[in-house]
Amino acid sequence: MSESFIPRDARGVIDTRTERLWLHPDGYVIAEVKPGLVADLDDAIKNVEAVATLAAGIPRPLLLDMRAHASFATRECREYYAGSEAQRVNLAAAMLVRSNVSRVIGNFFLGLNKTRFPFRLFADVDEAIAWLRSFITKDPSAPSDRT
């Protein structure tokens, strides 16, 4: 089990059926996937709404922690996460997975659901956070072309 990024007493934490989300002081949103659930379209809509609430109208990078959880998402769910609604709130997304082998498998499936924003898989949390921080600018409306 991975160590939670989100302190249990943190303010502004949003719990949905499938994720626990929080805005990091550095300006990116963290989402920890809850174990053993199948995410569907309704879950995707609620999770994107939670990111929008935390982001307060400013598109932000997203750190999605899936290291400790074998989870599954329906096709409709994955398509929603890759689409325009998620693009509206995500500058970029870094998905943490358990290992480099998981990253290779994940990249294959990512090819099936291309996002409208930069999206990478990482096995190392420090690399993921460094990549996400590269998307945080003083002017959040400034476009970014990093992939």
HELIX and SHEET records of a PDB file:
HELIX    1   1 LEU A   41  ALA A   55  1                                  15    
HELIX    2   2 ARG A   75  ALA A   82  1                                   8    
HELIX    3   3 SER A   84  VAL A   89  1                                   6    
HELIX    4   4 ASN A  100  LEU A  110  1                                  11    
HELIX    5   5 VAL A  125  ARG A  133  1                                   9    
SHEET    1   A 6 ILE A  14  ASP A  15  0                                        
SHEET    2   A 6 GLU A  19  LEU A  23 -1                                        
SHEET    3   A 6 VAL A  29  VAL A  33 -1                                        
SHEET    4   A 6 ARG A  60  ASP A  65  1                                        
SHEET    5   A 6 ASN A  90  LEU A  96  1                                        
SHEET    6   A 6 PHE A 119  PHE A 122  1                                        
SHEET    1   B 2 VAL A  38  ALA A  39  0                                        
SHEET    2   B 2 PHE A  72  ALA A  73  1                                        
END                                                                             
